[in-house]
């Protein structure tokens, strides 16, 4: 059984997990617990089928039985008072992961029954035994389930289409739109989030997965063009213009910039400028569309992220200027870049010599993924780590010891960033 980033699964206790990354142990899966299943005795007597907000009484009832971690970003989470209902079973779930910040992840791990010390990361992680997984939802299989109604006679097609709700139909539309605009086979597109496990509601986003580095490039290479530089004769630009797909406007970017400012310590203005040119932020009609990239099954054997025998030792904070040498694995989660040190800007005196030997940049914070390409000069503030027994970036069959910068750890929350200094022009 292969688990890739943003797959979902249910454990023997009925709780739902989101898979974290695409590299795992032979018998366990790295994940975060996202939804806690309520017991029948906890079920709300009249939950809205639209999963509307809970009353104060209902919230107290749930809190008596569900451990809810305190989170500094919780006040901006739209999920605090919501129940999710699984379409097939009627089971009710309470979301316990309010967002994907490193602080939320730390609290999520601390409360989980499967948390244990990872010799790779040298910290506690949720590692769910595969034997405890009862259902495994796979994004591209779910999208195939939604789109295979094209097959068969017209009467059969209409019969199948009638079983889908409005959000599922919209998901079919946007997936076909992405497939057509960027020439990506539907078999390499998946749907994740609540649509994957059929717990969605009318206000859910549509969260898409794009599998395979060659398909990621099709979106990134087009989307990296600035709005003003788009050639009016470009076929992809014309397709977007005449579809319901559109980029974020400036008002829609503001809340994202606010979150990035909180996570990084950078000014709102700088975060806004950075996100303005994030290459793949889209709306379809008036619904948010998130796009996440993951390796194909053919890409996976060459992944240089880590091995079961690898381990990362944190040495201290470091601010450093780097040149991106390779971004082949930089857009998956976690992002991994091959880099060349241009200048060590600040670190402890005893770490300066080590910092000059950094060869990798590992990014576990989604907000910092998607901006950087080969040739870019970037300034990074994060944790300097020794990476032992890791695959070589350019030849994953070679096992090396090296140094890396980690962005996305809970201990550096609010005090880490990646900013562009010089952009490589194609």
HELIX and SHEET records of a PDB file:
HELIX    1   1 UNK A   40  UNK A   42  5                                   3    
HELIX    2   2 UNK A   56  UNK A   63  1                                   8    
HELIX    3   3 UNK A   74  UNK A   76  5                                   3    
HELIX    4   4 UNK A  102  UNK A  110  1                                   9    
HELIX    5   5 UNK A  130  UNK A  132  5                                   3    
HELIX    6   6 UNK A  139  UNK A  147  1                                   9    
HELIX    7   7 UNK A  148  UNK A  150  5                                   3    
HELIX    8   8 UNK A  154  UNK A  161  1                                   8    
HELIX    9   9 UNK A  166  UNK A  182  1                                  17    
HELIX   10  10 UNK A  186  UNK A  188  5                                   3    
HELIX   11  11 UNK A  193  UNK A  195  5                                   3    
HELIX   12  12 UNK A  213  UNK A  223  1                                  11    
HELIX   13  13 UNK A  227  UNK A  229  5                                   3    
HELIX   14  14 UNK A  235  UNK A  241  1                                   7    
HELIX   15  15 UNK A  250  UNK A  264  1                                  15    
HELIX   16  16 UNK A  268  UNK A  276  1                                   9    
HELIX   17  17 UNK A  297  UNK A  300  1                                   4    
HELIX   18  18 UNK A  349  UNK A  351  5                                   3    
HELIX   19  19 UNK A  352  UNK A  355  1                                   4    
HELIX   20  20 UNK A  366  UNK A  368  5                                   3    
HELIX   21  21 UNK A  410  UNK A  412  5                                   3    
SHEET    1   A 6 UNK A  83  UNK A  85  0                                        
SHEET    2   A 6 UNK A  92  UNK A  95 -1                                        
SHEET    3   A 6 UNK A  28  UNK A  37 -1                                        
SHEET    4   A 6 UNK A  16  UNK A  19 -1                                        
SHEET    5   A 6 UNK A   8  UNK A  11 -1                                        
SHEET    6   A 6 UNK A 133  UNK A 137 -1                                        
SHEET    1   B 5 UNK A  83  UNK A  85  0                                        
SHEET    2   B 5 UNK A  92  UNK A  95 -1                                        
SHEET    3   B 5 UNK A  28  UNK A  37 -1                                        
SHEET    4   B 5 UNK A 123  UNK A 129 -1                                        
SHEET    5   B 5 UNK A 115  UNK A 118 -1                                        
SHEET    1   C 5 UNK A 189  UNK A 192  0                                        
SHEET    2   C 5 UNK A 206  UNK A 211 -1                                        
SHEET    3   C 5 UNK A 287  UNK A 294  1                                        
SHEET    4   C 5 UNK A 282  UNK A 284 -1                                        
SHEET    5   C 5 UNK A 245  UNK A 247 -1                                        
SHEET    1   D 6 UNK A 417  UNK A 422  0                                        
SHEET    2   D 6 UNK A 377  UNK A 391 -1                                        
SHEET    3   D 6 UNK A 311  UNK A 329 -1                                        
SHEET    4   D 6 UNK A 335  UNK A 347 -1                                        
SHEET    5   D 6 UNK A 358  UNK A 363 -1                                        
SHEET    6   D 6 UNK A 399  UNK A 407  1                                        
END                                                                             
